[in-house]
Amino acid sequence: MKDVFLSYSSKDREKAALIERAFEAAGISVFWDQEVPPGRDWDSWIREHLTGAKVAVVLWSKASVASANVKHEAMIAKETGKLIPVLVEPLSPSDFPMGMYLTQAALLTDFRGGDHPGMAKLIAEIETRLGRRSAEQPSAAGPSRAARSPGAIAAVLAAPLVFLALGALALLNRPTVCAATGVLCTPVAAASLQPAPPAAPSAPAVLDPVEVLQGDWAWTGIPCGQGPHVALDVVDGEKTLIFTYKDTRYRHAIAGVEGRTLKTLVVEPDEVRGTAYRMEITPDGKGVALYEGAQIAPDTWEKCP
């Protein structure tokens, strides 16, 4: 059986072929050419391959949401935990079949073959489900779990106290036990070794996503100077954000702000009006995880200097 079952409308066959070639180039085998062998029943043949595949990728478009076969295949894929939806055309929430909108989709509306951040993330998700890559990569630079354990931290903090206490004992030769540390020291040393009161934690800076987003950004594979630029504009007293990318301006109405998360709705241009976005600002304000509609994985932006 193939790794991936590719479900699509026949009207989207050209886009399906592009996606199939990208999968095959990444070493992912695909069942997608639905020509039934002689003597086989179409329904049982399709169901056999859908059941046998480890992942089911469903291409959503205006044609496929109207296809009874695609909707049926998507329903089976969702029930078996194999579904990865992909948007190949802009769709509004009301366009999706019932129960399908809440599953985040990969965004390939502008995929024309070659390198594409959305395709790279889709292939990574498929490889994770196939067991070919780990869903979580350990940090090479971060300390180990043992080094961060309470016992290890206590040992590191106690070491200087023990050293100072033993030094005082050697100089004064008047042994006693410090109640604060439980090690040998002198009365003078005991007073000096009392732990200082912990410093009051400083309140974290409150980031305003609308303010942070303004400026130039680098995108996956798109360096500073070529990536999107975001500017604030006010229309009829309401704040809006203008996203400019490749000479195209997208006006976003602000739909809501929750902490470091901003929700917007595209109001211009007309061909993408109503597209919803969710943008999550990183704690340092230098990055953004951007989700478009029901996108399965975010686009990652980095703030330019």
LOZAPA-949491 format. One record per residue (C-alpha): residue in one letter; x negated, y, z. Coordinates in steps of 0.1 Angstrom, whole numbers, plus 5000, padded with zeros to 4 digits. Example, Ala and Ser with C-alpha at 12.3 -4.5 7.8 and 13.67 -1.06 7.14 Angstrom:
// residues 2
A487749555078;S486349895071;
END
This chain:
// residues 305
M500050005000;K499050364995;D498050605022;V500650875012;F504150854998;L504751174978;S508451274976;Y509351554952;S511951664926;S511251574890;K511451954883;D508351994905;R506351724888;E503651964876;K503052094912;A503251734925;A500451634900;L498251904913;I498751794949;E498251424940;R494951504923;A493751704954;F494651404976;E492851154954;A489751384952;A489651364990;G489850984990;I493550974999;S495550724978;V499050834967;F502250664956;W504050924935;D504750794900;Q508250654905;E508550434874;V510150114885;P508549794873;P510649574852;G512949344872;R512749554904;D515549734921;W514750104923;D516150164958;S514349864974;W511149944955;I511050304966;R511950205002;E509149945002;H506550204994;L507950465017;T507950205046;G504450085037;A502750425035;K501250575066;V502250935058;A505151075038;V504551415022;V507751585011;L507551884987;W510252134995;S511452364967;K514852494955;A515152194933;S514151934960;V516452064987;A519351994963;S518051644955;A519851364973;N516951134968;V514351374983;K516651455012;H517151075019;E513451005017;A512651295040;M515251175065;I513650825066;A510150975069;K511251195098;E512850905116;T509750685113;G507350975124;K505650995090;L506951325077;I504651615066;P506751875048;V505152105023;L506552435009;V505852474972;E508352754968;P509453024993;L512552915011;S514753075038;P515852875069;S519352835054;D517952665023;F516652365042;P518652045046;M520152005081;G517551895107;M514551965085;Y513752335091;L512352275126;T509552055114;Q506652285105;A505552275069;A502252325051;L502252625029;L501252564992;T503452814974;D500452964957;F498452644952;R497052614917;G494352354923;G490852404936;D489852524970;H492752644991;P493052695029;G496552545030;M495452235011;A492352195033;K494552205064;L497051965049;I494251715040;A492851745075;E496251665090;I496651365068;E493151235076;T493951275113;R497151065109;L495150805089;G492650785117;R489750915096;R489051215118;S489651305155;A492451535164;E490251695190;Q486551765186;P484551805219;S482652125223;A478952085218;A478052405237;G480452375266;P479452215299;S480451855305;R483551765326;A481251635354;A479351965354;R482652155359;S483951925386;P484652075421;G482051845436;A479351955412;I480152325417;A480052285454;A476652125453;V475252405431;L476652675455;A475352495486;A471852445474;P470652805480;L472152805515;V470352485524;F467052625512;L467452955532;A468552775563;L465552535562;G463152825557;A464553005588;L464152685608;A460552645598;L459653015607;L461453035640;N461352675652;R464652725671;P466952465656;T470752495659;V473652415636;C475452675616;A479152615617;A479652775584;T477352545564;G476752245586;V472952265581;L470152335605;C469352705608;T468952975635;P471553205651;V470153495630;A470153295599;A473753175606;A474953525607;S473253605574;L474553295557;Q478253365562;P479753355527;A480853685512;P484553725507;P485453645471;A485853935448;A489354015438;P490053895403;S490354165378;A493554185359;P493154065323;A493454335297;V496854355281;L496554325243;D499154485221;P499454265190;V500654555169;E497554755178;V495154455174;L496454365140;Q495554695124;G492354685104;D490554455081;W490454075084;A488453785071;W490453475061;T489453115057;G486953125028;I487753495022;P485153735036;C485554085050;G486154335022;Q488254085002;G490653975029;P493854135041;H494154485055;V496854575080;A498154925087;L500955075108;D503755265092;V506955415105;V510255395086;D513355575100;G511755585134;E510955205133;K507455065134;T506554845105;L503254675095;I501854695059;F499854385049;T497754455018;Y496154165000;K494854154964;D496654484956;T499954354968;R501654524998;Y503954335021;R506054535046;H506854345078;A509554455102;I508654385138;A511154115151;G509754075186;V506654085208;E506053825236;G502653875253;R499953825226;T502553685201;L504153905174;K507053795153;T507753975120;L510153955091;V509154055055;V511354335041;E509354415010;P508754294982;D512154154973;E510853814961;V509653724996;R512153925016;G513353735048;T510153535052;A509453495089;Y505953505105;R504553435139;M501153575148;E499253475179;I496453695190;T493353535206;P492553645242;D489553845230;G491654025203;K489153915176;G491253645159;V494853565148;A496653235143;L499253315117;Y502253095109;E504453155079;G507953025082;A507852655092;Q504152625084;I502652315100;A499152465108;P498252825112;D496053035089;T493153165109;W492053525106;E488953695121;K488654065128;C486154245106;P483554475123;
END
